[in-house]
């Protein structure tokens, strides 16, 4: 049986001009919702692996960015939290969608072309995301799509 591998993507620096990041308090509610409704899923959070990435030098930035894009692309599902534009998240979403992952986006940016073009489901709030999971919609979507097979290796 193929594991459901989920890549948690979302805004980190966004459009902040300084070397600062947005609050990352959105990550835990998403992880908790997944634990409640999809406990068998394997969740990878790139930010958790790189919490100090805002201080990285250019070589490490490029390596970390590429690694995140590749890990997203090897996932069955990418959950993207995009309260405002996020170029890194856009790269992850694009490459994962191109390689067949299901893209669930939590965002109020319903008119955004990238989100519209590459999201399988665009939910405006975390509450609607949890309701989507609770109703079994993600499992149904994966089944209907014939979710891509992901090799049994660590993300």
HELIX and SHEET records of a PDB file:
HELIX    1   1 UNK A   26  UNK A   37  1                                  12    
HELIX    2   2 UNK A   46  UNK A   49  1                                   4    
HELIX    3   3 UNK A   53  UNK A   55  5                                   3    
HELIX    4   4 UNK A   58  UNK A   73  1                                  16    
HELIX    5   5 UNK A   87  UNK A   98  1                                  12    
HELIX    6   6 UNK A  113  UNK A  118  1                                   6    
HELIX    7   7 UNK A  126  UNK A  134  1                                   9    
HELIX    8   8 UNK A  137  UNK A  145  1                                   9    
SHEET    1   A 5 UNK A  42  UNK A  45  0                                        
SHEET    2   A 5 UNK A   5  UNK A  10  1                                        
SHEET    3   A 5 UNK A  77  UNK A  81  1                                        
SHEET    4   A 5 UNK A 102  UNK A 106  1                                        
SHEET    5   A 5 UNK A 121  UNK A 123  1                                        
END                                                                             
